[in-house]
């Protein structure tokens, strides 16, 4: 039976107040009256001050999940250095996918995956379709801006074409000298490259920089000092002498664990390592901001700190961790923190997509109106709760032209539509013009049947792509 065009629609959960040097201003508290109940359902939006002529730096902390930051209610202070800056923390942002390619392409274009066409890629990291649509780097370049990208992720590189529109494009990938085993460059190495580019500029026009740092990605390499911050005497896998914590090492050790208690201790050790990696990007990102401040650039530069997706940390106790393998909440909620000159620390609850980030910044920068985008300007109002974000499965289910990667993606996402890995509030929709909400049970049954049929024909599936 042919599969209808489907997408998953995410609903959002509540959010937590952020932290900073001063008490953040809560948007829900700004109305100022306790005696009058606000019954309005109109989203208030993200308030932004005018930013005409300012530079923009977007830091994508690859694989950083929202709920492991204190700004979003995490009990551990994983960002003590970034907390020194007055961030505008936005809670309620969803990526357009649980892995890098569709999500980062959406951030860069303001388009959903079914429109930018970046859904799958081959073993050599080349994509199965060219990028459709104009990147914001191209748009800014046409307006006279200088643009640069510094990426440690092979999916955000010339392999996939996501560097299009950037005047300068530098990549520090896995296997490159200094690239490291995390999959590519850390915030420190990429930040140093960005500062060198800034220092050699002679132009006085505004600039935009995109940084894609890999501190938290897949193979976690954490210094002993960063690991000790949260280890609390726990015996983690493997020994410190190995210097790295990889997916395969964890899975192998998990299978050999003596009992459930030993496996849970190991899982908690994995969380320690992940949080230690966040400690590293916190320190390195703050050092980058300090260097910008020393150059006088933070007075006229807007900094955006976000992620492309989160990371599961074996919450289900199956001996696996990673991303791209489900649509759990741990993967589909990302931070959005904005640092504006003269801004104050505050928290805003706002349902939105990472397609909305640039369309929200654009008018505040005083730039010409945008057209033809899926992203919206969240400064004028948030998305309705029922429209948090669509994760389109159309390309993932397209097995035409021998697209085995598409089949693989469906199999890896199968838990998202068979019950346990959905993520709270997810709904299945027909992605056809004018389609209304369809019978959820029937759609789930049909999609699950399709997934099971595909999975039965694939051997040796590895979902950690």
C-alpha positions, 0 to 999 in steps of 0.5 A: 500500500503506498505511503501517504506524504507524512510529517510529524508535528511537534507540540511544545512543553513548558520551559524553565527560567534561565540564569545569569548575573542578574535575575532574568526578566520573565515574559509572563511576569512583565504584565505587572498585575496579579489581580487580573488574569490574562486570558489572551491566547495570542503569542507575545513573541520575542522582543528584540531591540533594533540592531541596524548595521550590527554584525551577527555571529551564530554559534551552533553547538552541535548535539547540545540538548536544551535540558542540560543547560541551567538556563532551561532548568538543569540542576547542574551548572554546565555553563558557569562562564556563559552565565556571565553574559546577559542572554535572552533565553528563548524556550520552545524552539524545535529543530526540523530534524533529529540530526544535522543535515535537515536541521542546519539546512533549515537554519541556513535557509529558513525553509523546511526540509521538504522545501530545501531538499536536504534530507539524506546523504550518501556514504561520502557525505554528498547529498542526494539532492542539491540545496533548494533555496537561497541561504541567508549567507547568499542574501547577506552577501547580495546586500554587501555583507562579509560572510564566513563559516567555520565548521567542524561537521562534515555534513556542514561542508562542501560535501553537502553544499551548505557552504554556499554563499559564504565568502570564506569557508574553513572546515576542520573535520575529523582526520584533519590535523587538529580536527580531533576525534569528536568529528571535527573542530571544537569551539576553541579551534573554530573560534580561533580561526574566526578571530583570525578572519576578523582581525585581517578584515579591512572592510567596514561593512557588517559581517556574519559568521557561522560556527558549527562546533563539535564538542558534544558530538558522538565520540566524546573527548573530555579533559580530566579536569572537565570530567571531574566537574560532575563525575562525583567519584563515579566509575565511568567507562572506559578508563581515563587513560583511553581519553575518549568515550565513543558510541561503540565503547559504551555499547560494548561495555554496557553489554558486558556489565554484570547487572542492572545496577552496574548498567545504570551506573555506567549510564550515569557515567555517560551523562557525566561525560556529556556534561563535561563536554558542555563544560568545555564548550562553555569555557571555549565559547566564553573565551571567544566572547571575551576576545570579541569584547576585548576587540570592542566588537560586542558593542555592535555584534549580535551573538546567537547560541543554538544547536541543530539537535540534541542527544539521547543518553541511553534514557531507555536503558538499551545500551545505545546513545546518539541522535538521528535514531528517534524523535524523543524530546531529548533530540527535538528541543534545542536552546536559543540564546541571543546576546544583544548589545545593551540587552538584559538577562531574560527568558521568553517562552515562545513556540518556534522552529529553527527555521524562524531564527534568521527570519526573526533577526532579519527585520531587527537588523533593518534588512529588506523584507523576506518572502517565500520562507517557511520560517516566521518572524517570532518577534511579532508573535510565536507559533501556535502551540499546535504548529511548533514544527513539522518534521517531514518524513516524505524524503525519508520514505522515498526509496526511488532510485535505490535511495537506501539512505532514505530507507535507513533513515525511516528505519532509524526513526521507526520508534518515533511512530511505533509508540515509545519514542514519539516525544510528548505531543507528537502527531502524524499528519498528511502533508498534502495541500489543504489536508486536515488532521487525520485519524491518528491511529490509522496513519500510525498503523500505516506508517508503522507497517511501511517501516516494518516492511523496509526494516525487514529488507535491511541488514546491519542497520546502523542508526548512529549517522 
